[in-house]
Amino acid sequence: DALKSFNLSTPWDITTASSQQYNFDLQTQDNVMTGHNWKADGLTFWAVGSQNNSVYEYTLTTAWDLSTASYSGNSFSVGTQDATPNGIQVKPDGTSFFIMGDGSNSAWQYNMSTPYDITTAVVDGSVSVAAQDLSAYGILIADDGLSFTMSGNAQDKLFSYNLTTAWDISTATYSGKEFDL
């Protein structure tokens, strides 16, 4: 369980990736890291682990340079809501984060009273995705917060959901749209 960085000779083109530049070990916090999400400035990322059912915060002294990363010491347990969290996304303004849970087959929302500080998080709703897939993995919320996509491991599909209130996961409903992987 490590986060690895690669350089691309052509921006956004993964076929131009060079050999691995750096390998940042995450096993000290959790042996089964199942998702991560970066802050837009490249100075912070969060990883979710399903062994200890927690979110962990990491900071970098140089933006996007994993060789300068370290564990901040901040974590937040999501185990009460889900015993197998798999995906994470932090709202761009840092006021919420979202977990996709394989154990509960639900997407969970946590609000942070101090932006980007996971130690101030409280659970603030969820939506079940079990009708679409019984092995929920990743979550990707649209920039406007009005939809999200979930990857389902049992069906090997992507499923789309609409939110009637932006960034409020409890208002999500299945859109009827899916994509075979």
Legacy VTK file of the C-alpha trace (Angstrom):
# vtk DataFile Version 3.0
C-alpha trace
ASCII
DATASET POLYDATA
POINTS 181 float
0.000 0.000 0.000
1.845 2.959 -1.368
1.182 6.028 -3.450
3.448 6.164 -6.494
4.274 9.116 -8.716
5.203 9.103 -12.389
6.185 11.909 -14.745
4.342 12.315 -18.046
6.267 13.711 -20.998
2.933 14.790 -22.527
0.507 16.340 -20.010
-2.522 14.128 -19.198
-1.295 11.318 -21.501
-0.592 8.258 -19.328
0.991 6.427 -22.257
3.935 8.846 -21.909
4.617 7.943 -18.268
8.236 7.478 -17.324
9.515 5.076 -14.737
8.295 5.491 -11.202
9.609 8.674 -9.635
8.719 8.069 -5.982
6.976 5.517 -3.784
5.322 6.874 -0.606
4.528 4.113 1.900
1.075 4.311 3.525
1.249 1.025 5.459
2.199 2.639 8.740
-1.367 3.931 8.991
-3.282 1.148 7.217
-2.292 -1.983 5.271
-5.336 -1.772 2.975
-5.574 1.735 1.524
-8.498 1.810 -0.884
-8.743 5.381 -2.111
-7.227 8.837 -1.974
-8.055 12.424 -2.939
-5.871 15.512 -3.372
-6.426 19.113 -2.369
-6.209 21.351 -5.455
-2.992 23.040 -4.280
-1.106 19.713 -4.175
-0.017 20.251 -0.564
-2.458 17.834 1.096
-4.008 14.494 0.295
-6.277 12.145 2.185
-6.316 8.351 2.013
-8.978 5.977 3.263
-8.067 2.573 4.643
-10.361 -0.404 5.049
-8.244 -2.273 7.594
-8.683 0.412 10.276
-11.763 2.048 8.667
-10.295 5.531 8.816
-9.376 8.566 6.749
-5.761 9.779 7.070
-4.301 13.172 6.187
-0.893 13.684 4.567
0.911 16.956 3.890
3.651 17.876 1.429
6.185 20.678 1.799
6.501 20.939 -2.007
3.277 20.728 -4.015
2.740 17.402 -5.806
6.191 16.097 -4.771
5.631 12.806 -2.915
9.218 12.789 -1.700
8.202 15.683 0.610
5.061 13.956 1.952
4.494 12.963 5.549
1.605 11.790 7.697
0.132 14.781 9.537
-1.051 12.700 12.484
-4.696 13.554 11.741
-7.198 10.784 11.162
-10.930 10.202 11.394
-12.689 6.872 11.923
-15.625 6.059 9.633
-15.999 2.542 11.047
-19.295 3.278 12.786
-20.831 3.974 9.378
-18.936 1.451 7.257
-16.524 -1.387 8.032
-15.057 -1.393 4.498
-14.659 2.178 3.194
-13.310 2.198 -0.353
-13.410 5.620 -1.973
-13.053 9.214 -0.798
-13.650 12.656 -2.231
-13.172 15.974 -0.465
-15.417 18.878 -1.480
-13.290 21.572 -3.169
-14.018 24.137 -0.426
-13.001 21.652 2.273
-16.301 21.734 4.157
-17.239 18.082 3.480
-15.822 14.747 2.490
-17.555 11.704 1.081
-16.851 7.994 1.536
-18.121 5.103 -0.578
-18.660 2.152 1.708
-18.531 -1.451 0.555
-19.741 -2.782 3.899
-22.919 -0.694 3.969
-23.137 -0.223 0.169
-23.779 3.439 0.812
-22.216 6.804 0.082
-21.596 8.748 3.301
-21.200 12.490 3.813
-19.159 14.074 6.606
-19.156 17.828 7.241
-16.094 19.564 8.668
-16.642 22.592 10.910
-13.091 23.724 10.070
-12.455 23.396 6.318
-10.047 20.596 5.373
-9.676 19.506 9.023
-10.902 15.898 9.159
-10.662 15.897 12.957
-13.695 18.260 13.002
-15.873 15.956 10.861
-19.352 14.725 11.775
-21.535 12.378 9.736
-24.268 14.240 7.847
-26.219 11.752 5.771
-25.953 8.886 3.354
-27.569 7.245 0.366
-27.779 3.525 -0.346
-26.354 2.259 -3.646
-27.197 -1.409 -2.885
-29.955 -1.571 -5.506
-27.303 -1.026 -8.183
-24.324 -2.955 -6.767
-23.542 -4.918 -3.603
-19.821 -4.145 -3.780
-19.548 -0.342 -3.868
-16.110 1.092 -4.498
-15.080 4.499 -5.784
-16.956 7.786 -5.758
-16.487 10.773 -8.051
-18.649 13.853 -7.517
-19.098 16.346 -10.344
-17.579 19.820 -9.971
-21.037 21.374 -9.479
-21.960 18.793 -6.802
-25.169 17.815 -8.604
-24.196 14.275 -9.574
-21.826 11.488 -8.645
-20.563 8.292 -10.207
-20.037 5.094 -8.238
-18.010 2.123 -9.389
-19.538 -1.229 -8.582
-17.241 -4.211 -8.276
-19.935 -6.920 -8.301
-21.533 -5.712 -11.548
-18.321 -4.256 -13.073
-20.206 -1.089 -13.938
-20.226 2.638 -13.293
-23.507 4.001 -11.967
-24.635 7.639 -12.060
-26.683 9.446 -9.409
-28.288 12.910 -9.379
-28.435 15.202 -6.358
-31.315 17.686 -6.068
-29.249 19.813 -3.667
-25.604 20.319 -4.620
-23.153 18.460 -2.379
-25.950 16.989 -0.206
-25.566 13.217 -0.564
-28.890 12.542 1.159
-30.678 14.086 -1.865
-29.117 11.621 -4.324
-31.164 9.262 -6.489
-30.106 6.776 -9.134
-30.256 8.354 -12.593
-30.816 5.099 -14.459
-27.520 5.609 -16.298
-24.762 3.014 -16.131
-21.688 1.962 -18.056
-20.217 -1.544 -18.407
-16.527 -1.757 -17.560
LINES 1 182
181 0 1 2 3 4 5 6 7 8 9 10 11 12 13 14 15 16 17 18 19 20 21 22 23 24 25 26 27 28 29 30 31 32 33 34 35 36 37 38 39 40 41 42 43 44 45 46 47 48 49 50 51 52 53 54 55 56 57 58 59 60 61 62 63 64 65 66 67 68 69 70 71 72 73 74 75 76 77 78 79 80 81 82 83 84 85 86 87 88 89 90 91 92 93 94 95 96 97 98 99 100 101 102 103 104 105 106 107 108 109 110 111 112 113 114 115 116 117 118 119 120 121 122 123 124 125 126 127 128 129 130 131 132 133 134 135 136 137 138 139 140 141 142 143 144 145 146 147 148 149 150 151 152 153 154 155 156 157 158 159 160 161 162 163 164 165 166 167 168 169 170 171 172 173 174 175 176 177 178 179 180
